[in-house]
C-alpha cells in the first residue's frame, strides 16, 4: 500500500471499519452461544473492544472522507470495481448456501470453519485487486485456522473456537491499519 495515496488511505480506513464490524459480529456470535452468566460475561468482554474499535475505525473513515483521490487511482478503481463486487457477491452467496446446507443437516459446529474458509479465500482476489499483500496474510490465517479448528472434536468448543478465530483475525487485521491511519494524516479540529 502506498502510504501517501489518498485513495489507499480511504481504502485502509474502510477496510478497518469492515474488519471491526464483521469481527464484532463473529465475536458476538461466539458470545451468544453461551448460556446464563457465562453469556453475560462474554457479551461484556466483547462489547468494550467492539465499541472502541468501531468508534476508532469510524473516525478514520470520517477523516479520510474528504481526501481527494488522484485521477490514476480513480481510473484504476473503475477498472477493478466489477471484480471487487463480483468477489463480494460470490463470498456472500457461498456463505448463504453453505450456512443453509449445513444448518439443514444439523452441522452447526461446522458453520464458523466453513465461513472462515470462504472469507479467507475472498481475501486472495482482494490482495490482487488492491495490491495489498496484507490481505494474503489475513486470508491465509483465516483459511489455515479454520481448517485447523476442524481438529477439535465436534462440539460447542469447535463452534466457539471457529467464531473467535474469525473475529479475532478480522479485529487484528483492522488494528494493524489503525495506527498507520492515525499518524498518516492530521487530526481534524
C-alpha positions in Angstrom: 0.0 0.0 0.0 1.2 3.5 -0.8 1.1 5.4 2.4 0.9 8.8 0.6 -2.0 7.9 -1.7 -5.4 9.4 -0.5 -7.1 6.5 -2.3 -5.1 4.0 -0.3 -5.9 5.9 2.9 -9.6 5.8 2.2 -9.3 2.1 1.3 -7.4 1.4 4.6 -10.0 3.3 6.6 -12.9 1.5 5.1 -11.1 -1.9 5.4 -10.6 -1.1 9.1 -14.3 -0.4 9.6 -15.3 -3.5 7.7 -12.9 -5.7 9.8 -14.1 -4.0 13.0 -17.7 -4.6 12.2 -17.6 -8.2 11.0 -15.0 -9.1 13.7 -17.5 -7.9 16.3 -20.2 -9.9 14.6 -18.2 -13.1 14.9 -17.3 -12.4 18.5 -20.9 -11.7 19.4 -21.9 -15.0 17.6 -19.4 -16.8 19.9 -20.8 -14.9 23.0 -24.4 -15.8 22.2 -23.5 -19.5 22.0 -23.1 -19.5 25.8 -25.9 -19.5 28.4 -26.6 -17.8 31.7 -23.9 -15.8 33.5 -21.2 -17.1 31.1 -23.1 -15.3 28.2 -23.3 -12.0 30.1 -19.5 -12.2 30.8 -18.7 -12.9 27.2 -21.1 -10.2 26.0 -19.4 -7.6 28.3 -15.9 -8.8 27.3 -16.8 -8.4 23.6 -18.7 -5.1 23.8 -15.9 -2.9 25.2 -13.3 -3.7 22.5 -16.0 -3.8 19.8 -17.3 -0.3 20.6 -13.8 1.1 20.9 -12.6 -0.4 17.7 -15.7 0.6 15.8 -15.5 4.2 17.0 -11.8 4.5 16.2 -12.4 3.0 12.7 -15.4 5.2 12.1 -13.4 8.3 13.0 -10.7 7.2 10.4 -13.4 6.8 7.7 -14.8 10.2 8.6 -11.3 11.9 8.5 -10.5 10.3 5.1 -13.8 11.1 3.6 -12.7 14.5 2.1 -9.3 13.4 0.8 -9.2 13.7 -3.0 -8.0 10.7 -4.9 -5.6 11.0 -7.8 -7.1 10.6 -11.3 -5.0 7.4 -11.8 -6.5 5.9 -8.7 -10.0 6.7 -9.8 -9.4 5.1 -13.2 -7.9 2.1 -11.6 -10.9 1.7 -9.3 -13.3 2.0 -12.2 -11.4 -0.8 -14.0 -11.4 -3.2 -11.0 -14.6 -2.4 -9.2 -16.5 -5.1 -11.2 -14.1 -7.7 -9.9 -14.4 -6.4 -6.4 -18.2 -6.6 -6.3 -18.1 -9.9 -8.1 -15.8 -11.2 -5.3 -18.1 -9.8 -2.6 -21.2 -11.3 -4.1 -19.6 -14.6 -4.6 -18.4 -14.6 -1.0 -21.9 -13.8 0.3 -23.6 -16.3 -2.0 -21.3 -19.1 -0.9 -21.7 -18.3 2.7 -25.5 -18.2 2.4 -25.5 -21.6 0.5 -23.1 -23.2 2.9 -24.9 -22.0 6.0 -28.2 -23.2 4.7 -26.8 -26.6 3.7 -25.0 -27.2 7.0 -28.0 -25.9 9.1 -30.4 -28.2 7.3 -28.2 -31.2 8.1 -27.6 -30.1 11.7 -23.9 -29.5 11.4 -23.9 -26.1 13.2 -20.4 -26.8 14.6 -19.0 -26.6 11.0 -20.5 -23.2 10.3 -17.7 -21.0 11.6 -15.0 -23.1 9.9 -16.8 -23.2 6.6 -17.4 -19.5 6.7 -13.8 -18.8 7.7 -12.5 -20.7 4.7 -14.9 -18.8 2.3 -14.0 -15.4 3.9 -10.3 -16.3 3.8 -10.5 -17.2 0.1 -12.3 -13.9 -0.5 -9.2 -12.1 0.6 -7.0 -13.6 -2.1 -8.6 -11.6 -5.0 -8.7 -8.5 -2.8 -5.0 -8.7 -2.4 -4.6 -8.6 -6.1 -7.3 -6.0 -6.8 -6.0 -3.5 -4.2 -2.3 -4.5 -4.4 -2.3 -5.1 -0.6 -0.2 -8.1 0.4 -1.6 -7.9 3.9 -4.8 -9.4 2.6 -2.9 -12.6 1.7 -1.9 -12.9 5.3 -5.4 -12.3 6.6 -6.8 -14.8 4.1 -4.1 -17.4 4.9 -4.7 -17.1 8.6 -8.5 -17.5 8.2 -8.2 -20.5 5.9 -5.5 -22.2 7.9 -7.1 -21.5 11.3 -10.5 -22.6 10.1 -9.1 -25.9 8.8 -7.2 -26.5 12.0 -10.3 -25.8 14.1 -11.8 -29.0 12.4 -9.3 -31.0 14.5 -11.3 -30.0 17.6 -13.9 -32.8 18.3 -17.4 -31.8 17.1 -19.0 -29.9 19.9 -19.6 -26.5 21.4 -15.8 -25.8 21.7 -15.2 -26.2 17.9 -18.0 -23.7 17.3 -16.7 -21.1 19.7 -13.1 -21.6 18.6 -14.1 -21.0 14.9 -16.1 -17.9 15.8 -13.3 -16.5 17.9 -10.7 -17.2 15.3 -12.6 -15.4 12.6 -13.5 -12.5 14.8 -10.0 -12.0 16.3 -8.4 -12.3 12.9 -10.6 -9.6 11.4 -10.0 -7.4 14.5 -6.3 -7.8 14.4 -6.3 -7.1 10.7 -8.2 -3.9 11.4 -5.9 -3.0 14.3 -2.8 -3.3 12.2 -4.0 -0.4 10.0 -5.4 1.9 12.6 -2.0 3.2 14.0 -0.8 4.0 10.5 -4.0 5.8 9.7 -3.8 7.8 12.9 -0.3 9.1 12.1 -0.6 9.4 8.3 -2.9 12.4 8.1 -3.5 15.3 10.5 -6.3 15.2 13.1 -9.4 17.3 12.2 -10.2 20.1 14.7 
